[in-house]
C-alpha cells in the first residue's frame, strides 16, 4: 500500500469515497454529499486545511484518505482528523496505514493534539480511533441529525509526543 499526500487532482476520487459513505449513512456526521470543489476546499486546499494523505493499493486506485483541518473551537495546537475509507471493496488496514504518516505530519506542523469527533452509533469508528490510542475526553449529547434524530458525539484526543 502506498501512502502519499493528496492534491486537488485527487478530489474526484476522494469525493467518490466520501459521498458513498454519506449515502450509506450511519458513520459520518456529514449527511449531505459534497461536490468535488467543496471537498477540495475543505480537505485538500482551503484555509482550514493542514494536510491530507491518501492510500493507494495500486497506483491511481485510491482506497482511503485521512485529513487534518483547523477548528477554532478546539484548544490552540489541536486539529480535527477525518478518516474515510472505500466501502467496496473494503481493504483492512487502510486507516491504520494512513495514521503513521499523519502523526509525523501533525508533529511537523507543531500540533500538540489531534481531535476525533465520532458519532456514538459509529461503533467501527470508535474502535478504530481507540485502537490508534485516542482517548475519550468529552461527549456532546443529543446532536440532531437532519431528520431530527438525536445522536451523541464522542470526542477523542490523541496527544502528540
Buried (B, 14 or more C-beta within 10 A) or exposed (E): EEBEEBEEEBBEBBBBBBBBBBEEEEBBBBEEBBEBEBBBBBBBBEEBBBBBBBBBBEEEEBBBBBBBBBEEEBEEEBBBBBBBBBEEEEBEEBBEBBBEBBBEBBEEBEBBBBBBBBBBBBEEBBEBBBEBEBEBEEEEEEBEBEEEEEBEBBBBBBEBE
